Amino acid sequence: MNDRLSLDGKIAFVTGGSSGIGAAVCRLFAVHGARVIVGFHRGQDRAETLVKQISGTGHAIQQLVLEDKLSVKTAFDAIAAMHGKLDILVNSAGFTKPIPHTDLEALDEDLFSSILTTNAVGVFSTIRTAMPLLEKSGDALVVNVSSISAFTGSGSNIAYCASKAAVDTMTLSFARVFGPSVRFMCVSPAAVATDFVAGRDRAALEKAAKNTPLKRVVEPEDVADAVLACATLLKAATGERVVVDGGRHL
């Protein structure tokens, strides 16, 4: 193992860790020596299977419902009891619904509020609740999985774009005031080969990729590589955005 990529002794909690980008991050972190806590909402079976499959030992699962403050508190109380600290928090959980930006009837205030609550307020809640554990690390990192939607205004719906813009801005604000003990980074993909967006299949991804400079579909492992880099190689960076989109935003 490359020592520069080592996460030996690190405790990492990945929300949304049972599938997609989050699961790819869990696998990669485990390969590099971290003890991983796989966060899940409804995917307990997936989380349990993942823990059995990934490298190393000492991994665990933990339910966390972003919209529920008590659930968030319970999750971090459990992590405190298990480990007494947290070295890496990866906020990968969230949701969206594909709605054309012109369809203002389908995107009503209730759905807008729900998306913002989960994707933005939920991220704030996890960071706020985790902060005492992160500060005990002395060399902690929060990676928020954002999206190029935050700065392009294009994406699955207008509310999703707004929620990710909020995540980007929070990352800047947290980074400014909580260094040097805690660093904050965003990793910002575009369309990724997961089932995150309903109705978006591989054929659609490959068609879209042809119009990007790199002409390749972005895989969850590509995003996980960027998250690992934030944790290992980019120690002098905080408040920054790492874009992983094949050049789609250009």
C-alpha positions in Angstrom: 0.0 0.0 0.0 1.2 3.5 -0.8 1.8 5.1 2.6 0.5 8.4 1.2 -2.9 6.8 0.7 -3.0 5.1 4.0 -6.0 5.5 6.2 -4.8 3.2 8.9 -6.3 4.0 12.3 -8.9 6.3 10.8 -12.6 6.1 11.7 -14.8 7.1 8.8 -18.6 7.5 8.7 -20.2 7.6 5.2 -23.8 8.6 5.1 -25.7 7.0 2.2 -23.0 4.3 2.4 -25.1 1.4 1.4 -25.2 2.1 -2.3 -23.9 4.2 -5.2 -21.1 6.7 -4.5 -21.3 6.1 -0.8 -20.7 2.3 -1.2 -17.8 3.0 -3.5 -16.2 5.3 -0.9 -16.7 2.6 1.8 -15.0 0.0 -0.3 -12.1 2.2 -1.1 -11.6 3.5 2.4 -11.6 0.0 3.7 -8.9 -1.1 1.2 -6.7 1.7 2.5 -7.1 0.7 6.1 -10.0 2.8 7.6 -12.5 1.4 9.9 -15.7 2.2 8.1 -19.2 2.9 9.5 -21.7 2.4 6.7 -24.6 4.8 7.1 -28.0 3.9 5.7 -31.6 5.1 5.7 -33.7 2.1 4.5 -30.9 -0.1 3.0 -30.0 -2.1 6.1 -29.7 -5.3 4.1 -27.3 -3.6 1.6 -25.3 -2.1 4.4 -24.9 -5.4 6.2 -23.9 -7.2 3.0 -21.3 -4.4 2.2 -19.7 -4.7 5.6 -19.2 -8.4 5.1 -17.6 -7.8 1.7 -15.2 -5.0 2.2 -11.6 -5.3 3.2 -10.4 -5.3 6.8 -12.2 -5.7 10.1 -14.0 -3.5 12.7 -16.5 -2.1 10.3 -20.1 -1.3 11.3 -23.4 -0.1 10.1 -25.4 2.8 11.4 -28.9 4.1 10.5 -29.2 7.8 9.9 -32.3 9.7 8.7 -31.2 13.1 7.5 -34.6 14.7 8.1 -34.8 13.5 11.7 -32.7 15.3 14.3 -33.1 12.5 16.9 -31.9 10.0 14.3 -28.8 12.1 13.6 -28.1 12.5 17.3 -28.6 8.8 18.0 -26.2 7.9 15.1 -23.4 10.1 16.5 -24.0 9.0 20.1 -23.4 5.4 18.8 -20.2 6.4 17.1 -19.0 8.2 20.2 -19.7 5.1 22.3 -17.9 2.9 19.8 -14.9 5.0 19.0 -14.8 8.3 21.0 -13.9 10.3 17.9 -14.5 10.6 14.2 -11.7 11.3 11.7 -13.6 11.4 8.4 -17.3 12.3 7.7 -18.5 11.8 4.1 -21.9 13.3 3.5 -23.1 11.2 0.5 -26.8 10.7 1.4 -29.5 12.7 -0.3 -32.3 12.4 -2.8 -33.8 14.0 -5.9 -36.6 13.6 -8.4 -36.2 14.2 -12.1 -38.4 17.2 -13.1 -37.9 19.4 -16.1 -36.9 22.9 -15.1 -39.9 24.3 -17.0 -42.4 22.2 -15.0 -43.2 24.5 -12.1 -46.4 22.6 -11.4 -44.6 19.4 -10.6 -42.0 21.1 -8.4 -44.2 22.7 -5.8 -43.2 24.3 -2.5 -43.6 21.1 -0.5 -41.3 19.1 -2.7 -38.8 22.0 -2.9 -38.7 22.2 0.9 -38.3 18.4 1.2 -35.3 18.3 -1.2 -33.7 21.3 0.6 -34.3 19.8 4.0 -32.7 16.5 3.1 -29.9 17.6 1.0 -28.9 20.8 2.7 -30.3 21.0 6.2 -29.5 17.3 6.6 -25.9 17.9 5.8 -25.7 20.8 8.2 -27.3 18.6 10.9 -24.7 15.9 10.5 -21.8 18.3 10.6 -23.2 20.2 13.6 -23.8 17.0 15.5 -20.5 15.4 14.5 -18.3 18.4 15.3 -17.4 17.4 18.9 -16.2 14.0 17.6 -14.4 15.5 14.7 -12.5 18.0 16.9 -11.3 15.1 19.1 -9.6 13.7 16.0 -7.3 16.7 15.7 -6.9 16.0 12.0 -10.4 15.5 10.8 -12.0 15.9 7.4 -15.6 16.4 6.1 -16.3 15.7 2.5 -19.6 16.8 1.2 -20.7 15.0 -2.0 -22.1 17.9 -4.0 -22.8 18.2 -7.7 -21.9 20.5 -10.6 -25.6 21.4 -10.4 -24.5 23.7 -7.6 -22.7 26.1 -10.0 -24.2 25.2 -13.4 -27.9 25.5 -12.5 -28.5 22.3 -14.5 -29.6 19.1 -12.9 -32.5 16.8 -12.1 -34.6 19.7 -10.9 -34.3 23.3 -9.7 -34.6 22.4 -6.0 -31.8 19.9 -6.3 -29.5 22.6 -7.9 -30.4 25.0 -5.0 -29.7 22.3 -2.4 -26.3 21.6 -3.7 -25.4 25.3 -4.0 -26.3 25.5 -0.3 -23.9 22.6 0.4 -21.1 24.3 -1.5 -21.6 27.5 0.4 -21.7 25.7 3.8 -18.5 24.0 2.9 -16.8 27.3 2.5 -18.2 28.7 5.7 -17.3 25.7 7.8 -13.8 25.5 6.3 -13.1 29.1 7.2 -13.9 28.8 10.9 -13.0 25.3 11.9 -9.5 24.9 10.6 -6.9 23.7 11.4 -8.6 20.9 13.4 -11.2 20.1 10.7 -10.9 20.5 7.0 -13.9 20.7 4.7 -14.1 19.7 1.0 -16.7 19.3 -1.7 -16.5 16.6 -4.4 -18.7 17.5 -7.3 -19.7 15.0 -9.9 -22.2 15.3 -12.7 -24.2 12.3 -13.9 -22.7 9.2 -12.3 -23.4 5.5 -13.2 -25.7 4.8 -10.2 -29.5 4.5 -9.7 -29.7 7.9 -7.9 -31.8 9.6 -10.6 -34.9 7.5 -11.5 -35.2 6.6 -15.1 -31.6 7.5 -16.1 -30.1 4.3 -17.6 -26.6 3.4 -18.9 -27.6 4.3 -22.4 -28.5 7.8 -21.4 -25.3 8.3 -19.5 -23.2 7.0 -22.5 -25.1 9.4 -24.9 -24.4 12.4 -22.6 -20.8 11.4 -22.2 -20.2 11.7 -25.9 -20.7 15.4 -25.6 -18.0 15.9 -22.8 -14.3 16.4 -23.4 -13.3 13.1 -21.9 -16.2 11.2 -23.5 -16.5 8.6 -20.7 -19.2 7.8 -18.2 -18.3 8.8 -14.7 -18.3 5.8 -12.4 -18.9 5.8 -8.6 -15.3 4.6 -8.2 -14.1 7.8 -9.9 -15.9 9.9 -7.3 -14.6 7.7 -4.5 -11.0 8.2 -5.8 -11.6 12.0 -5.4 -12.9 11.5 -1.9 -9.8 9.4 -1.0 -7.6 12.1 -2.5 -9.2 14.7 -0.2 -8.4 12.5 2.8 -4.9 11.7 1.9 -3.1 13.7 -0.8 -4.8 17.1 -0.4 -3.9 17.8 3.2 -3.1 21.5 2.4 -6.6 22.1 0.9 -9.8 23.2 2.6 -13.0 24.8 1.4 -12.2 23.6 -2.1 -14.4 21.9 -4.8 -13.0 18.8 -6.6 -15.0 18.4 -9.9 -15.3 14.9 -11.3 -17.5 15.2 -14.4 -15.4 14.3 -17.4 -15.4 18.0 -18.3 -19.1 18.2 -18.7 -19.4 21.7 -17.1 -16.9 23.2 -19.6 
